[in-house]
């Protein structure tokens, strides 16, 4: 029994010795711990350079034709024929529709007859007037001579007072009679009545001519509201014409923008229903006074439409340039950090973030003008700038270096 117990003790001692040797061997073969890499903040940068900065305002409006013409007949009447349909392109002077001319022709013939009668009467009265004037001059001259002879005889005692009185009375009667005749014939020979007849004839001729209604301008027929047999009057447009080679949009701008715009200034116009590409337009005019109801300033934008793709009534977006600066030092607007009431941007120098206070100018929302504080080529942090502080180690992982 004692022999067995001693054997167990020797085995335990051996195991403990082997364990101790294993631990020592393990310690002796371990590798040295690797050094921990220093931490950094990843950032994107942009090199400071010169840019053209533009601020724009987007306004919306409806497209209208430069020339929308409502054609109405100058005289009312029954439509005889219609020569156009919606969509037709017409030239100036082209016949659109005609009215029945029976009544107008009769009115013209009557006015012509009246004018001719009046002209004949005027010629006759004028001839009678001249003849009467000549006869009156002769008769009165003879009467005056008779009075002079009678007065001479009376003075010589060869004629009585009665004879002298009769000669004087005869002269007065002749003068009075012919004065009345000349006055009456003068009225008849007056051209006032003839002028009235002439005006009536002209009106009748114009009414007959106006029975043929023509296009006052070149354009496209947008509406035809009459047909043969209908009455056409000035109460409703018989035909409407639209000139879509030149269209416009009327907008209104606020007071903070109106003084940044000018007549003739080019603008970009987008009509989504036609194309994603923009059309070139220009400011035709800006009202000098605000609308009293809206307190906005009305403005007209014109644009060429040679292909006729832009139709009146379409929705248009107008991009107006309100501020523009060319070749100025600028960076991305997002680079700006406000800290302790200062305007700061961080630049990368020797792999570290360095804050620089700057003075800014025009801000487009994408880029911002730098008036003071940066040099051309400085590596400005545009992403990660809110995570860094002065002296932080950074690593450039994106952006555009100089």
Secondary structure as the mmCIF struct_conf table of DSSP 4:
data_model
#
loop_
_struct_conf.conf_type_id
_struct_conf.id
_struct_conf.beg_label_comp_id
_struct_conf.beg_label_asym_id
_struct_conf.beg_label_seq_id
_struct_conf.end_label_comp_id
_struct_conf.end_label_asym_id
_struct_conf.end_label_seq_id
HELX_RH_AL_P HELX_RH_AL_P1 UNK A 2 UNK A 29
HELX_LH_PP_P HELX_LH_PP_P1 UNK A 30 UNK A 39
STRN STRN1 UNK A 41 UNK A 47
STRN STRN2 UNK A 49 UNK A 71
BEND BEND1 UNK A 74 UNK A 75
STRN STRN3 UNK A 77 UNK A 82
TURN_TY1_P TURN_TY1_P1 UNK A 86 UNK A 87
STRN STRN4 UNK A 89 UNK A 90
TURN_TY1_P TURN_TY1_P2 UNK A 92 UNK A 93
STRN STRN5 UNK A 95 UNK A 99
HELX_RH_AL_P HELX_RH_AL_P2 UNK A 102 UNK A 155
TURN_TY1_P TURN_TY1_P3 UNK A 156 UNK A 157
BEND BEND2 UNK A 158 UNK A 159
HELX_RH_AL_P HELX_RH_AL_P3 UNK A 161 UNK A 189
BEND BEND3 UNK A 191 UNK A 191
HELX_RH_AL_P HELX_RH_AL_P4 UNK A 192 UNK A 209
TURN_TY1_P TURN_TY1_P4 UNK A 210 UNK A 211
STRN STRN6 UNK A 212 UNK A 214
BEND BEND4 UNK A 216 UNK A 217
STRN STRN7 UNK A 219 UNK A 224
TURN_TY1_P TURN_TY1_P5 UNK A 228 UNK A 229
BEND BEND5 UNK A 230 UNK A 230
STRN STRN8 UNK A 231 UNK A 232
TURN_TY1_P TURN_TY1_P6 UNK A 234 UNK A 235
BEND BEND6 UNK A 236 UNK A 236
BEND BEND7 UNK A 238 UNK A 238
STRN STRN9 UNK A 239 UNK A 253
HELX_RH_AL_P HELX_RH_AL_P5 UNK A 255 UNK A 258
TURN_TY1_P TURN_TY1_P7 UNK A 259 UNK A 260
TURN_TY1_P TURN_TY1_P8 UNK A 263 UNK A 264
STRN STRN10 UNK A 266 UNK A 270
TURN_TY1_P TURN_TY1_P9 UNK A 272 UNK A 274
BEND BEND8 UNK A 276 UNK A 277
STRN STRN11 UNK A 279 UNK A 286
BEND BEND9 UNK A 288 UNK A 289
TURN_TY1_P TURN_TY1_P10 UNK A 292 UNK A 294
STRN STRN12 UNK A 297 UNK A 304
TURN_TY1_P TURN_TY1_P11 UNK A 306 UNK A 307
BEND BEND10 UNK A 310 UNK A 310
TURN_TY1_P TURN_TY1_P12 UNK A 312 UNK A 313
STRN STRN13 UNK A 315 UNK A 332
HELX_RH_3T_P HELX_RH_3T_P1 UNK A 333 UNK A 335
STRN STRN14 UNK A 337 UNK A 339
TURN_TY1_P TURN_TY1_P13 UNK A 340 UNK A 341
STRN STRN15 UNK A 342 UNK A 349
TURN_TY1_P TURN_TY1_P14 UNK A 350 UNK A 351
STRN STRN16 UNK A 352 UNK A 357
STRN STRN17 UNK A 359 UNK A 363
BEND BEND11 UNK A 365 UNK A 366
STRN STRN18 UNK A 367 UNK A 372
BEND BEND12 UNK A 373 UNK A 373
TURN_TY1_P TURN_TY1_P15 UNK A 376 UNK A 377
STRN STRN19 UNK A 379 UNK A 383
BEND BEND13 UNK A 384 UNK A 384
TURN_TY1_P TURN_TY1_P16 UNK A 385 UNK A 387
TURN_TY1_P TURN_TY1_P17 UNK A 390 UNK A 391
STRN STRN20 UNK A 393 UNK A 393
STRN STRN21 UNK A 394 UNK A 400
#
